[in-house]
């Protein structure tokens, strides 16, 4: 049984473990399950043989996350409609200054990046997360994944190339992001097709995730005309009536919460580049909104 001091050690490193698990799995509940399993391993192991508790805990968490990710991919084959990561309210707080370090943290947990990570193999994803988000040396990653260092470097290069090729490039100007988000909300709730069209990039994509448990498009909608008409039509059907909208930081970027009778019904996030909206993510699967309550 773990002593109070050993419990304190685990709690000290828990935020890092959650960070690894969430970036690996894209689900808060799954990440929490993995961290709980890591705690069980920690509480039952011979800690006298562990020189670096953080390295040990990250290693255990990563291996558990890789196993769970392999299982999750089998389940997602039967998922209804597009799959998006579970939104996470992020606030890095006063301990992380508004510097490049915060930008790296925000980028590594952004919905756009997590969507790209879904196309990596579990091992590629693990290497990318440990190297790019947490800066672990290749030797430590090799030990974690029980692979040779040369193999890990190859995995890292392949994963980085894949992500860089597919990672959307968006403006990070908070003022412009907020302005476009507010204008989008006004046009969408009013069913103003002209207003929407003025905000959308020609090749904009709308991705809705409901898991078949709420109303949302079962396919990705592409082009400004189709996305604009879909949103204007939804407003025309009264879908925005009775909703309260709040802005919140979601996965390191500005997001919108849609609340109905005080309960979260949906999360919206927009990707912005060159003064236009490039993508719209909508999460309505109630299972993915629990952590926001």
Buried (B, 14 or more C-beta within 10 A) or exposed (E): EBEEEBBEBBEEBBEBBBBBBBBBBBBBEBBBBBBEBBBEBBBEBEBEEBEEBEBBBBBBBBBBBBEBBEEBEEEEEEEEBBBBBBBBBBEBEEEEEEEEEEEBBBBBBBBBBBBBBBEBBBBBBBBBBBBBBBEBEBEBBBBBBEBEBEBBBBBBEBBBEBBEEBBBEBBBEEEEBEEBBBBBBBBBBBBBBEBBBEBBBEEBBBBBBBBEBBEBBEEEBBBBEBBBBBBBEBBEEEBBEEBEBEBBBBBBBBBBBBBEEEEBBBBBBBBBBEEBBBBBBBBBBBEBBEBBE
